[in-house]
Amino acid sequence: MNEKLKVNILFYFIIISLGCSTPKKQILIQDVNGTHQLATNKIWLSHEHILVDFQGANSIQPSNWNHDSIINEVIPYLDELKDFNVDYFVDATPNYLGRDVLLLEKIANKTGVRIITNTGLYGARKDKFIPKYAKESTAENLAQIWIKEYTHGIEGTSIKPGFIKIGIDNSDTLSKMHQKLVKAAALTHLNTGLTIASHTGEVTGLWPQLDILKQMGVSTEAFIWVHAQNENNNDSYLKAAKTGCWISLDGLGWELEKHVEKILFAKTNGILDRILISHDAGWYDPKKNKQTIKPYTAVFKKLYPELKSRGFTDDEFNLLISVNPSKAFSIEIRSFPLNKNDK
């Protein structure tokens, strides 16, 4: 066999080998400026607010907000995050409560922080923030709206949501409206891979939501139990962690000691890899003449030293602020086959 033929045969087998190999799927994170490949070494704040307006769906007037005034107020608080190398800032303000994606884009461009916004609707507080069309709509129609925001952009912009935000009034029996929100979120996840973050509070309201996800074929790993710090029985975290859902202790802007105790409980019981932490802090309120914004730095200035003093390692802290949130907010369809009895 001559050398030229040998080279051609070798080249042929290399091509065949490359063609038969399965490329590794890229997992993405979506912020207001685009998508980024998943990296587990970036620092996150996984539940914060830049602006919140509590007027309600029937009264809210985003056109009255002055972006320059808001930016002047909040930029110093975002600039503080540079000292702590914060990469991702999850803005959890839902539509009809102050979601303003153009404002978020301006702030992201000024600060360099990657801000993540959401799609979905917030049903807590007796549906005060649910618009009339949503009350009359089906879960399927709501999902179509939310999916379109992800595929085409929000409100005529190119800005896309990085997760789904819903909210319920805590109960072991969800209202029809809140069942509809969970179903719409499940359908949206199955079509987009966006994670579902649900304002829940005590564990009572968690189980009916997870039941709906199971019925819809959505893995609980795609669900964040928001405001889980409000649950008083720490053993509930063990049961929730077994389901695979994320447990968000996101009230560090308001108090510290209870969070320390719950995080240490998670470490002792081997569920630290299901925990998210954040402040639920901020925010600019358009109804106030004088703003009372809480900073986004307690995680670094107060929580980190306290945990270190109680034996926490840097690797364990990085699990909370980098590894876990990057996985929780990764865009990936997480489903399982439905059994006939589940249909």
C-alpha positions as CSV (number, residue, x, y, z in Angstrom):
1,M,0.0,0.0,0.0
2,N,1.5,3.3,-1.0
3,E,1.8,6.2,1.4
4,K,-0.7,8.4,-0.4
5,L,-3.4,5.7,-0.1
6,K,-2.5,5.2,3.6
7,V,-3.1,8.9,4.2
8,N,-6.4,8.9,2.4
9,I,-7.7,5.9,4.4
10,L,-6.6,7.5,7.7
11,F,-8.3,10.8,6.7
12,Y,-11.5,8.8,5.8
13,F,-11.6,7.1,9.2
14,I,-11.0,10.4,11.0
15,I,-14.0,12.0,9.2
16,I,-16.2,9.0,9.9
17,S,-15.2,9.1,13.6
18,L,-16.0,12.8,13.9
19,G,-19.3,12.4,12.1
20,C,-20.4,9.6,14.4
21,S,-19.5,11.4,17.6
22,T,-22.2,13.2,19.6
23,P,-21.4,16.8,20.3
24,K,-21.8,17.8,23.9
25,K,-24.9,19.9,24.5
26,Q,-24.3,23.4,25.6
27,I,-26.3,24.5,28.6
28,L,-27.1,28.2,28.5
29,I,-28.0,31.1,30.9
30,Q,-30.1,33.9,29.5
31,D,-29.7,37.5,30.7
32,V,-31.1,40.8,29.3
33,N,-28.2,41.1,26.8
34,G,-28.2,37.5,25.5
35,T,-27.2,34.0,26.2
36,H,-24.0,32.7,27.9
37,Q,-22.7,29.2,28.3
38,L,-23.1,27.7,31.8
39,A,-20.2,28.3,34.1
40,T,-20.2,27.1,37.7
41,N,-17.6,29.6,38.9
42,K,-19.5,32.8,38.5
43,I,-21.0,34.6,41.5
44,W,-24.8,35.0,41.7
45,L,-27.4,36.9,43.5
46,S,-30.4,34.6,42.7
47,H,-33.4,36.6,44.0
48,E,-33.3,40.4,44.1
49,H,-35.4,43.4,43.0
50,I,-34.5,46.7,41.3
51,L,-38.0,48.1,41.0
52,V,-41.3,47.0,42.5
53,D,-44.6,48.7,42.1
54,F,-47.4,47.4,44.4
55,Q,-50.3,49.3,42.8
56,G,-51.8,46.2,41.2
57,A,-52.5,45.0,37.6
58,N,-55.5,47.4,37.2
59,S,-53.6,50.5,38.3
60,I,-49.9,50.1,37.4
61,Q,-48.6,52.7,34.9
62,P,-45.0,51.9,33.8
63,S,-45.1,54.9,31.4
64,N,-45.0,57.1,34.5
65,W,-41.6,55.8,35.6
66,N,-38.6,58.0,35.0
67,H,-35.7,55.7,34.1
68,D,-33.1,58.4,34.8
69,S,-34.4,59.0,38.3
70,I,-34.5,55.2,39.0
71,I,-31.1,54.6,37.6
72,N,-29.6,57.4,39.7
73,E,-31.1,55.9,42.9
74,V,-30.1,52.3,42.3
75,I,-26.8,52.4,40.5
76,P,-24.8,53.0,43.7
77,Y,-26.2,49.7,45.1
78,L,-25.3,47.8,41.9
79,D,-21.8,49.4,41.8
80,E,-21.2,48.0,45.3
81,L,-21.3,44.5,43.9
82,K,-18.1,45.1,41.9
83,D,-16.1,44.7,45.1
84,F,-17.5,41.2,45.4
85,N,-17.2,40.2,41.7
86,V,-20.9,39.5,41.3
87,D,-21.6,38.3,37.7
88,Y,-25.3,37.5,37.7
89,F,-28.2,39.4,39.3
90,V,-31.6,37.7,39.1
91,D,-34.3,40.4,39.1
92,A,-37.3,38.5,40.4
93,T,-39.9,41.3,39.8
94,P,-42.7,39.8,37.7
95,N,-44.9,41.4,35.1
96,Y,-47.5,43.8,36.5
97,L,-45.4,44.3,39.6
98,G,-42.7,46.4,38.0
99,R,-40.9,44.3,35.5
100,D,-39.3,46.8,33.1
101,V,-36.8,45.1,30.8
102,L,-35.6,48.2,29.1
103,L,-34.7,49.7,32.5
104,L,-32.9,46.4,33.4
105,E,-31.0,46.5,30.1
106,K,-29.8,50.1,30.7
107,I,-28.6,49.2,34.2
108,A,-26.9,46.1,33.0
109,N,-25.0,48.1,30.4
110,K,-24.0,50.8,32.9
111,T,-22.8,48.4,35.6
112,G,-21.6,45.3,33.6
113,V,-23.7,43.1,35.9
114,R,-25.6,40.4,33.9
115,I,-29.2,40.9,34.9
116,I,-31.7,38.1,34.4
117,T,-35.4,38.9,34.0
118,N,-38.5,36.6,33.9
119,T,-41.7,35.7,32.2
120,G,-44.9,34.5,34.1
121,L,-47.5,36.0,36.4
122,Y,-47.7,36.5,40.2
123,G,-50.8,35.2,41.9
124,A,-50.0,36.0,45.5
125,R,-52.0,38.6,47.5
126,K,-55.3,37.3,46.2
127,D,-54.5,37.9,42.5
128,K,-54.0,41.6,42.8
129,F,-51.3,41.5,40.2
130,I,-53.2,39.2,37.7
131,P,-54.6,41.1,34.8
132,K,-58.1,40.4,33.6
133,Y,-57.1,38.6,30.4
134,A,-55.2,36.1,32.5
135,K,-58.1,35.4,34.7
136,E,-60.2,34.6,31.6
137,S,-57.4,32.7,29.8
138,T,-56.5,29.0,29.8
139,A,-53.2,27.6,31.0
140,E,-52.3,26.8,27.4
141,N,-53.0,30.3,26.2
142,L,-50.9,31.8,29.1
143,A,-48.1,29.4,28.2
144,Q,-48.2,30.5,24.6
145,I,-47.7,34.2,25.7
146,W,-44.8,33.2,28.0
147,I,-43.2,31.0,25.4
148,K,-43.4,33.8,22.8
149,E,-41.6,36.1,25.2
150,Y,-38.8,33.6,25.3
151,T,-38.7,32.9,21.6
152,H,-39.3,36.5,20.3
153,G,-38.6,38.9,23.1
154,I,-40.6,40.8,25.7
155,E,-43.0,43.6,24.8
156,G,-41.6,44.2,21.3
157,T,-37.9,44.1,22.4
158,S,-35.2,41.6,21.8
159,I,-34.8,41.0,25.5
160,K,-35.7,37.5,26.6
161,P,-36.5,36.0,30.0
162,G,-34.1,33.8,31.8
163,F,-36.7,32.0,34.0
164,I,-40.4,31.8,34.8
165,K,-41.7,33.6,37.9
166,I,-45.1,32.8,39.4
167,G,-46.6,33.2,42.8
168,I,-49.3,31.6,44.9
169,D,-51.2,32.3,48.1
170,N,-49.9,29.6,50.5
171,S,-52.4,26.8,50.9
172,D,-52.5,23.0,50.7
173,T,-55.3,23.5,48.1
174,L,-54.5,25.9,45.3
175,S,-57.1,28.1,43.8
176,K,-58.1,27.5,40.2
177,M,-56.2,30.6,39.1
178,H,-53.0,29.4,40.9
179,Q,-53.4,25.9,39.5
180,K,-53.5,27.5,36.1
181,L,-50.3,29.5,36.8
182,V,-48.4,26.3,37.7
183,K,-49.8,24.4,34.7
184,A,-48.8,27.3,32.4
185,A,-45.4,27.4,33.9
186,A,-45.0,23.7,33.4
187,L,-46.0,23.9,29.7
188,T,-43.6,26.8,29.3
189,H,-40.8,24.9,30.8
190,L,-41.4,21.9,28.6
191,N,-41.2,24.1,25.5
192,T,-38.3,26.4,26.6
193,G,-36.3,24.8,29.4
194,L,-36.8,27.8,31.6
195,T,-36.7,27.1,35.3
196,I,-39.8,27.9,37.4
197,A,-39.4,30.1,40.5
198,S,-42.6,30.2,42.6
199,H,-43.2,32.6,45.4
200,T,-44.5,30.1,48.0
201,G,-43.4,30.6,51.6
202,E,-44.2,27.9,54.0
203,V,-44.0,24.3,52.8
204,T,-47.8,23.8,52.7
205,G,-48.1,25.4,49.3
206,L,-45.1,23.5,47.9
207,W,-46.6,20.0,47.7
208,P,-49.6,20.9,45.5
209,Q,-47.3,22.7,43.0
210,L,-45.0,19.7,42.8
211,D,-48.0,17.4,42.3
212,I,-49.0,19.5,39.3
213,L,-45.5,19.4,37.9
214,K,-45.5,15.6,38.2
215,Q,-48.8,15.3,36.4
216,M,-47.4,17.5,33.6
217,G,-44.2,15.5,33.3
218,V,-41.9,18.2,34.6
219,S,-39.0,17.2,36.9
220,T,-39.0,18.9,40.2
221,E,-35.4,19.8,39.5
222,A,-36.8,22.6,37.3
223,F,-38.6,24.2,40.3
224,I,-37.4,26.8,42.9
225,W,-39.2,27.0,46.2
226,V,-39.1,30.7,46.7
227,H,-39.1,32.2,50.3
228,A,-38.5,28.8,51.8
229,Q,-36.9,30.6,54.8
230,N,-40.5,31.2,56.0
231,E,-40.9,27.5,56.8
232,N,-40.4,26.9,60.5
233,N,-39.9,23.1,60.4
234,N,-36.4,22.5,59.1
235,D,-37.2,18.8,58.5
236,S,-39.4,20.0,55.6
237,Y,-36.2,20.9,53.8
238,L,-35.1,17.3,53.9
239,K,-38.3,16.1,52.3
240,A,-38.2,18.8,49.7
241,A,-34.6,18.1,48.9
242,K,-35.4,14.5,48.2
243,T,-37.9,15.6,45.5
244,G,-35.0,17.4,43.8
245,C,-36.4,20.9,43.9
246,W,-34.3,24.0,44.8
247,I,-34.8,25.5,48.2
248,S,-34.4,29.3,48.1
249,L,-33.5,31.1,51.4
250,D,-33.8,34.5,50.0
251,G,-34.5,36.9,52.9
252,L,-30.9,37.9,53.8
253,G,-31.7,41.6,53.1
254,W,-34.0,41.5,56.1
255,E,-32.4,39.2,58.7
256,L,-29.4,37.0,59.2
257,E,-29.5,34.6,62.2
258,K,-32.4,32.4,61.0
259,H,-30.6,32.0,57.6
260,V,-27.4,30.9,59.3
261,E,-29.2,28.3,61.3
262,K,-31.0,26.9,58.3
263,I,-27.8,26.8,56.1
264,L,-26.0,25.0,58.9
265,F,-28.9,22.6,59.1
266,A,-28.6,22.0,55.4
267,K,-24.8,21.3,55.7
268,T,-25.2,18.9,58.6
269,N,-27.9,17.0,56.8
270,G,-26.2,16.8,53.4
271,I,-28.6,18.9,51.4
272,L,-26.3,22.0,50.8
273,D,-26.3,21.2,47.1
274,R,-30.1,22.0,46.9
275,I,-29.9,25.4,48.6
276,L,-30.0,28.9,47.0
277,I,-29.3,32.1,49.0
278,S,-30.0,35.7,48.3
279,H,-31.3,39.0,49.8
280,D,-34.8,39.6,48.3
281,A,-33.5,43.2,48.7
282,G,-33.7,46.6,46.9
283,W,-35.8,48.3,45.7
284,Y,-37.0,51.4,44.0
285,D,-40.7,52.1,44.8
286,P,-42.4,54.6,42.4
287,K,-45.0,55.5,45.0
288,K,-42.4,56.7,47.5
289,N,-41.0,60.3,47.5
290,K,-38.0,59.1,49.5
291,Q,-36.5,55.8,48.7
292,T,-35.4,53.2,51.4
293,I,-33.4,50.8,49.3
294,K,-31.7,47.9,51.1
295,P,-28.3,47.0,49.8
296,Y,-27.4,43.7,48.1
297,T,-24.2,43.0,50.1
298,A,-25.2,41.2,53.3
299,V,-24.3,37.8,51.8
300,F,-20.7,38.9,51.5
301,K,-20.3,41.4,54.4
302,K,-22.3,39.5,57.1
303,L,-23.3,35.9,56.1
304,Y,-19.9,34.8,54.7
305,P,-17.9,35.8,57.8
306,E,-20.5,34.3,60.1
307,L,-20.5,31.0,58.2
308,K,-16.7,31.0,58.2
309,S,-16.6,31.4,62.0
310,R,-18.8,28.3,62.2
311,G,-16.6,26.1,60.1
312,F,-17.9,26.7,56.6
313,T,-15.3,26.2,53.9
314,D,-14.9,28.4,50.8
315,D,-15.9,25.5,48.7
316,E,-19.2,25.1,50.6
317,F,-19.9,28.9,50.3
318,N,-19.1,28.7,46.6
319,L,-21.7,25.9,46.3
320,L,-24.3,28.4,47.5
321,I,-23.3,31.5,45.5
322,S,-21.9,29.9,42.3
323,V,-22.5,26.2,41.6
324,N,-26.1,25.9,42.8
325,P,-27.6,29.0,41.1
326,S,-25.8,28.3,37.9
327,K,-27.4,24.9,37.8
328,A,-30.8,26.1,39.0
329,F,-31.1,28.8,36.3
330,S,-29.6,26.8,33.4
331,I,-31.9,26.5,30.4
332,E,-32.6,22.9,30.0
333,I,-35.8,20.9,29.6
334,R,-36.0,18.7,32.7
335,S,-38.8,16.2,32.2
336,F,-39.7,12.5,32.7
337,P,-42.0,10.1,30.9
338,L,-45.5,10.2,32.1
339,N,-47.1,6.9,33.3
340,K,-50.5,6.1,31.9
341,N,-52.0,6.7,35.4
342,D,-50.5,10.2,35.5
343,K,-52.2,11.4,32.3
